[in-house]
Amino acid sequence: REMKKLRNKEISSVKVVWGGQAGEYATWELENKFRESYPELFSVTP
């Protein structure tokens, strides 16, 4: 997780590692958008 600070706002992003036939690569995605698309990755289970 990475936090970028703007003047009046903080933006949280997560590093996503994508895998595929050609190999793996990583991108930074906005955390709130990624949570909407993949909520199961952020759920906390005891």
PyMOL Python script that loads the backbone (N, CA, C, O; Angstrom):
from pymol import cmd

cmd.read_pdbstr("""\
ATOM      1  N   ARG A   1       0.845  -1.172   0.000  1.00  0.00           N
ATOM      2  CA  ARG A   1       0.000   0.000   0.000  1.00  0.00           C
ATOM      3  C   ARG A   1       0.886   1.229   0.000  1.00  0.00           C
ATOM      4  O   ARG A   1       1.949   1.261   0.621  1.00  0.00           O
ATOM      5  N   GLU A   2       0.420   2.230  -0.711  1.00  0.00           N
ATOM      6  CA  GLU A   2       1.156   3.478  -0.805  1.00  0.00           C
ATOM      7  C   GLU A   2       0.177   4.632  -0.667  1.00  0.00           C
ATOM      8  O   GLU A   2      -0.926   4.592  -1.212  1.00  0.00           O
ATOM      9  N   MET A   3       0.584   5.653   0.061  1.00  0.00           N
ATOM     10  CA  MET A   3      -0.244   6.842   0.236  1.00  0.00           C
ATOM     11  C   MET A   3       0.437   8.009  -0.467  1.00  0.00           C
ATOM     12  O   MET A   3       1.606   8.305  -0.215  1.00  0.00           O
ATOM     13  N   LYS A   4      -0.304   8.664  -1.347  1.00  0.00           N
ATOM     14  CA  LYS A   4       0.207   9.869  -1.995  1.00  0.00           C
ATOM     15  C   LYS A   4      -0.538  11.048  -1.397  1.00  0.00           C
ATOM     16  O   LYS A   4      -1.766  11.041  -1.315  1.00  0.00           O
ATOM     17  N   LYS A   5       0.201  12.045  -0.988  1.00  0.00           N
ATOM     18  CA  LYS A   5      -0.420  13.199  -0.360  1.00  0.00           C
ATOM     19  C   LYS A   5      -0.437  14.372  -1.333  1.00  0.00           C
ATOM     20  O   LYS A   5       0.597  14.789  -1.855  1.00  0.00           O
ATOM     21  N   LEU A   6      -1.631  14.886  -1.556  1.00  0.00           N
ATOM     22  CA  LEU A   6      -1.800  16.087  -2.358  1.00  0.00           C
ATOM     23  C   LEU A   6      -1.979  17.251  -1.394  1.00  0.00           C
ATOM     24  O   LEU A   6      -1.743  17.086  -0.198  1.00  0.00           O
ATOM     25  N   ARG A   7      -2.370  18.373  -1.852  1.00  0.00           N
ATOM     26  CA  ARG A   7      -2.523  19.523  -0.957  1.00  0.00           C
ATOM     27  C   ARG A   7      -3.514  19.251   0.171  1.00  0.00           C
ATOM     28  O   ARG A   7      -3.172  19.389   1.345  1.00  0.00           O
ATOM     29  N   ASN A   8      -4.731  18.869  -0.178  1.00  0.00           N
ATOM     30  CA  ASN A   8      -5.781  18.687   0.828  1.00  0.00           C
ATOM     31  C   ASN A   8      -6.293  17.260   0.896  1.00  0.00           C
ATOM     32  O   ASN A   8      -7.330  17.009   1.510  1.00  0.00           O
ATOM     33  N   LYS A   9      -5.599  16.331   0.288  1.00  0.00           N
ATOM     34  CA  LYS A   9      -6.169  15.005   0.101  1.00  0.00           C
ATOM     35  C   LYS A   9      -5.075  13.947   0.096  1.00  0.00           C
ATOM     36  O   LYS A   9      -3.949  14.206  -0.331  1.00  0.00           O
ATOM     37  N   GLU A  10      -5.414  12.752   0.574  1.00  0.00           N
ATOM     38  CA  GLU A  10      -4.504  11.622   0.486  1.00  0.00           C
ATOM     39  C   GLU A  10      -5.140  10.562  -0.399  1.00  0.00           C
ATOM     40  O   GLU A  10      -6.330  10.272  -0.273  1.00  0.00           O
ATOM     41  N   ILE A  11      -4.349   9.987  -1.292  1.00  0.00           N
ATOM     42  CA  ILE A  11      -4.839   8.959  -2.198  1.00  0.00           C
ATOM     43  C   ILE A  11      -4.117   7.664  -1.878  1.00  0.00           C
ATOM     44  O   ILE A  11      -2.887   7.604  -1.889  1.00  0.00           O
ATOM     45  N   SER A  12      -4.893   6.629  -1.591  1.00  0.00           N
ATOM     46  CA  SER A  12      -4.335   5.332  -1.258  1.00  0.00           C
ATOM     47  C   SER A  12      -4.334   4.447  -2.495  1.00  0.00           C
ATOM     48  O   SER A  12      -5.337   4.341  -3.202  1.00  0.00           O
ATOM     49  N   SER A  13      -3.187   3.813  -2.747  1.00  0.00           N
ATOM     50  CA  SER A  13      -3.110   2.890  -3.873  1.00  0.00           C
ATOM     51  C   SER A  13      -2.456   1.592  -3.419  1.00  0.00           C
ATOM     52  O   SER A  13      -1.710   1.562  -2.440  1.00  0.00           O
ATOM     53  N   VAL A  14      -2.748   0.533  -4.140  1.00  0.00           N
ATOM     54  CA  VAL A  14      -2.191  -0.784  -3.828  1.00  0.00           C
ATOM     55  C   VAL A  14      -1.427  -1.292  -5.040  1.00  0.00           C
ATOM     56  O   VAL A  14      -1.791  -1.013  -6.182  1.00  0.00           O
ATOM     57  N   LYS A  15      -0.366  -2.040  -4.778  1.00  0.00           N
ATOM     58  CA  LYS A  15       0.427  -2.619  -5.859  1.00  0.00           C
ATOM     59  C   LYS A  15      -0.194  -3.956  -6.224  1.00  0.00           C
ATOM     60  O   LYS A  15      -0.371  -4.821  -5.367  1.00  0.00           O
ATOM     61  N   VAL A  16      -0.525  -4.122  -7.498  1.00  0.00           N
ATOM     62  CA  VAL A  16      -1.174  -5.333  -7.980  1.00  0.00           C
ATOM     63  C   VAL A  16      -0.216  -6.055  -8.918  1.00  0.00           C
ATOM     64  O   VAL A  16       0.290  -5.471  -9.877  1.00  0.00           O
ATOM     65  N   VAL A  17       0.027  -7.330  -8.629  1.00  0.00           N
ATOM     66  CA  VAL A  17       0.882  -8.141  -9.490  1.00  0.00           C
ATOM     67  C   VAL A  17      -0.027  -8.989 -10.365  1.00  0.00           C
ATOM     68  O   VAL A  17      -0.806  -9.803  -9.869  1.00  0.00           O
ATOM     69  N   TRP A  18       0.082  -8.791 -11.662  1.00  0.00           N
ATOM     70  CA  TRP A  18      -0.730  -9.509 -12.631  1.00  0.00           C
ATOM     71  C   TRP A  18       0.108 -10.638 -13.222  1.00  0.00           C
ATOM     72  O   TRP A  18       1.279 -10.446 -13.552  1.00  0.00           O
ATOM     73  N   GLY A  19      -0.496 -11.805 -13.352  1.00  0.00           N
ATOM     74  CA  GLY A  19       0.207 -12.930 -13.969  1.00  0.00           C
ATOM     75  C   GLY A  19      -0.459 -13.299 -15.275  1.00  0.00           C
ATOM     76  O   GLY A  19      -1.636 -13.004 -15.486  1.00  0.00           O
ATOM     77  N   GLY A  20       0.270 -13.927 -16.128  1.00  0.00           N
ATOM     78  CA  GLY A  20      -0.299 -14.326 -17.403  1.00  0.00           C
ATOM     79  C   GLY A  20       0.674 -15.169 -18.193  1.00  0.00           C
ATOM     80  O   GLY A  20       1.740 -15.534 -17.696  1.00  0.00           O
ATOM     81  N   GLN A  21       0.313 -15.474 -19.407  1.00  0.00           N
ATOM     82  CA  GLN A  21       1.138 -16.298 -20.282  1.00  0.00           C
ATOM     83  C   GLN A  21       2.506 -15.655 -20.542  1.00  0.00           C
ATOM     84  O   GLN A  21       3.523 -16.347 -20.584  1.00  0.00           O
ATOM     85  N   ALA A  22       2.523 -14.354 -20.712  1.00  0.00           N
ATOM     86  CA  ALA A  22       3.764 -13.662 -21.050  1.00  0.00           C
ATOM     87  C   ALA A  22       4.630 -13.367 -19.827  1.00  0.00           C
ATOM     88  O   ALA A  22       5.761 -12.907 -19.979  1.00  0.00           O
ATOM     89  N   GLY A  23       4.133 -13.617 -18.633  1.00  0.00           N
ATOM     90  CA  GLY A  23       4.898 -13.331 -17.422  1.00  0.00           C
ATOM     91  C   GLY A  23       4.127 -12.429 -16.488  1.00  0.00           C
ATOM     92  O   GLY A  23       2.966 -12.102 -16.733  1.00  0.00           O
ATOM     93  N   GLU A  24       4.780 -12.031 -15.417  1.00  0.00           N
ATOM     94  CA  GLU A  24       4.120 -11.193 -14.422  1.00  0.00           C
ATOM     95  C   GLU A  24       4.585  -9.746 -14.554  1.00  0.00           C
ATOM     96  O   GLU A  24       5.724  -9.473 -14.933  1.00  0.00           O
ATOM     97  N   TYR A  25       3.692  -8.844 -14.238  1.00  0.00           N
ATOM     98  CA  TYR A  25       4.041  -7.437 -14.170  1.00  0.00           C
ATOM     99  C   TYR A  25       3.195  -6.798 -13.086  1.00  0.00           C
ATOM    100  O   TYR A  25       2.158  -7.343 -12.706  1.00  0.00           O
ATOM    101  N   ALA A  26       3.620  -5.656 -12.586  1.00  0.00           N
ATOM    102  CA  ALA A  26       2.934  -5.009 -11.473  1.00  0.00           C
ATOM    103  C   ALA A  26       2.503  -3.603 -11.876  1.00  0.00           C
ATOM    104  O   ALA A  26       3.177  -2.922 -12.650  1.00  0.00           O
ATOM    105  N   THR A  27       1.361  -3.186 -11.328  1.00  0.00           N
ATOM    106  CA  THR A  27       0.866  -1.830 -11.534  1.00  0.00           C
ATOM    107  C   THR A  27       0.339  -1.305 -10.212  1.00  0.00           C
ATOM    108  O   THR A  27      -0.014  -2.080  -9.323  1.00  0.00           O
ATOM    109  N   TRP A  28       0.286  -0.002 -10.085  1.00  0.00           N
ATOM    110  CA  TRP A  28      -0.336   0.627  -8.925  1.00  0.00           C
ATOM    111  C   TRP A  28      -1.765   0.984  -9.312  1.00  0.00           C
ATOM    112  O   TRP A  28      -1.998   1.629 -10.334  1.00  0.00           O
ATOM    113  N   GLU A  29      -2.730   0.554  -8.479  1.00  0.00           N
ATOM    114  CA  GLU A  29      -4.150   0.805  -8.732  1.00  0.00           C
ATOM    115  C   GLU A  29      -4.732   1.573  -7.553  1.00  0.00           C
ATOM    116  O   GLU A  29      -4.263   1.428  -6.424  1.00  0.00           O
ATOM    117  N   LEU A  30      -5.751   2.389  -7.810  1.00  0.00           N
ATOM    118  CA  LEU A  30      -6.424   3.091  -6.723  1.00  0.00           C
ATOM    119  C   LEU A  30      -7.106   2.072  -5.822  1.00  0.00           C
ATOM    120  O   LEU A  30      -7.842   1.205  -6.294  1.00  0.00           O
ATOM    121  N   GLU A  31      -6.856   2.183  -4.518  1.00  0.00           N
ATOM    122  CA  GLU A  31      -7.377   1.186  -3.586  1.00  0.00           C
ATOM    123  C   GLU A  31      -8.902   1.141  -3.579  1.00  0.00           C
ATOM    124  O   GLU A  31      -9.481   0.055  -3.590  1.00  0.00           O
ATOM    125  N   ASN A  32      -9.562   2.294  -3.561  1.00  0.00           N
ATOM    126  CA  ASN A  32     -11.024   2.282  -3.482  1.00  0.00           C
ATOM    127  C   ASN A  32     -11.661   1.642  -4.719  1.00  0.00           C
ATOM    128  O   ASN A  32     -12.668   0.945  -4.595  1.00  0.00           O
ATOM    129  N   LYS A  33     -11.100   1.860  -5.895  1.00  0.00           N
ATOM    130  CA  LYS A  33     -11.633   1.234  -7.112  1.00  0.00           C
ATOM    131  C   LYS A  33     -11.369  -0.269  -7.111  1.00  0.00           C
ATOM    132  O   LYS A  33     -12.210  -1.054  -7.550  1.00  0.00           O
ATOM    133  N   PHE A  34     -10.208  -0.658  -6.622  1.00  0.00           N
ATOM    134  CA  PHE A  34      -9.866  -2.076  -6.584  1.00  0.00           C
ATOM    135  C   PHE A  34     -10.721  -2.811  -5.560  1.00  0.00           C
ATOM    136  O   PHE A  34     -11.090  -3.965  -5.775  1.00  0.00           O
ATOM    137  N   ARG A  35     -11.040  -2.142  -4.436  1.00  0.00           N
ATOM    138  CA  ARG A  35     -11.933  -2.738  -3.425  1.00  0.00           C
ATOM    139  C   ARG A  35     -13.322  -2.993  -4.001  1.00  0.00           C
ATOM    140  O   ARG A  35     -13.949  -4.003  -3.682  1.00  0.00           O
ATOM    141  N   GLU A  36     -13.809  -2.081  -4.849  1.00  0.00           N
ATOM    142  CA  GLU A  36     -15.121  -2.260  -5.471  1.00  0.00           C
ATOM    143  C   GLU A  36     -15.127  -3.470  -6.398  1.00  0.00           C
ATOM    144  O   GLU A  36     -16.089  -4.238  -6.420  1.00  0.00           O
ATOM    145  N   SER A  37     -14.061  -3.637  -7.155  1.00  0.00           N
ATOM    146  CA  SER A  37     -13.988  -4.721  -8.130  1.00  0.00           C
ATOM    147  C   SER A  37     -13.665  -6.071  -7.508  1.00  0.00           C
ATOM    148  O   SER A  37     -14.162  -7.099  -7.968  1.00  0.00           O
ATOM    149  N   TYR A  38     -12.834  -6.080  -6.466  1.00  0.00           N
ATOM    150  CA  TYR A  38     -12.366  -7.330  -5.854  1.00  0.00           C
ATOM    151  C   TYR A  38     -12.480  -7.267  -4.330  1.00  0.00           C
ATOM    152  O   TYR A  38     -11.460  -7.289  -3.642  1.00  0.00           O
ATOM    153  N   PRO A  39     -13.702  -7.189  -3.785  1.00  0.00           N
ATOM    154  CA  PRO A  39     -13.856  -7.054  -2.325  1.00  0.00           C
ATOM    155  C   PRO A  39     -13.326  -8.254  -1.554  1.00  0.00           C
ATOM    156  O   PRO A  39     -12.924  -8.113  -0.399  1.00  0.00           O
ATOM    157  N   GLU A  40     -13.318  -9.433  -2.172  1.00  0.00           N
ATOM    158  CA  GLU A  40     -12.855 -10.636  -1.477  1.00  0.00           C
ATOM    159  C   GLU A  40     -11.369 -10.565  -1.124  1.00  0.00           C
ATOM    160  O   GLU A  40     -10.921 -11.257  -0.210  1.00  0.00           O
ATOM    161  N   LEU A  41     -10.615  -9.753  -1.822  1.00  0.00           N
ATOM    162  CA  LEU A  41      -9.188  -9.620  -1.524  1.00  0.00           C
ATOM    163  C   LEU A  41      -8.926  -8.772  -0.283  1.00  0.00           C
ATOM    164  O   LEU A  41      -7.834  -8.822   0.284  1.00  0.00           O
ATOM    165  N   PHE A  42      -9.924  -7.990   0.141  1.00  0.00           N
ATOM    166  CA  PHE A  42      -9.752  -7.094   1.269  1.00  0.00           C
ATOM    167  C   PHE A  42     -10.543  -7.524   2.495  1.00  0.00           C
ATOM    168  O   PHE A  42     -10.457  -6.876   3.538  1.00  0.00           O
ATOM    169  N   SER A  43     -11.310  -8.600   2.392  1.00  0.00           N
ATOM    170  CA  SER A  43     -12.120  -9.027   3.532  1.00  0.00           C
ATOM    171  C   SER A  43     -11.222  -9.593   4.625  1.00  0.00           C
ATOM    172  O   SER A  43     -10.242 -10.286   4.352  1.00  0.00           O
ATOM    173  N   VAL A  44     -11.578  -9.282   5.862  1.00  0.00           N
ATOM    174  CA  VAL A  44     -10.802  -9.738   7.013  1.00  0.00           C
ATOM    175  C   VAL A  44     -11.547 -10.895   7.656  1.00  0.00           C
ATOM    176  O   VAL A  44     -12.671 -10.737   8.132  1.00  0.00           O
ATOM    177  N   THR A  45     -10.909 -12.058   7.666  1.00  0.00           N
ATOM    178  CA  THR A  45     -11.507 -13.227   8.309  1.00  0.00           C
ATOM    179  C   THR A  45     -10.581 -13.685   9.423  1.00  0.00           C
ATOM    180  O   THR A  45      -9.369 -13.769   9.229  1.00  0.00           O
ATOM    181  N   PRO A  46     -11.147 -13.983  10.591  1.00  0.00           N
ATOM    182  CA  PRO A  46     -10.305 -14.393  11.728  1.00  0.00           C
ATOM    183  C   PRO A  46      -9.690 -15.760  11.552  1.00  0.00           C
ATOM    184  O   PRO A  46      -8.962 -16.227  12.429  1.00  0.00           O
TER     185      PRO A  46
END
""", "prot")
cmd.dss("prot")
cmd.show_as("cartoon", "prot")
cmd.util.cbc("prot")
cmd.orient("prot")
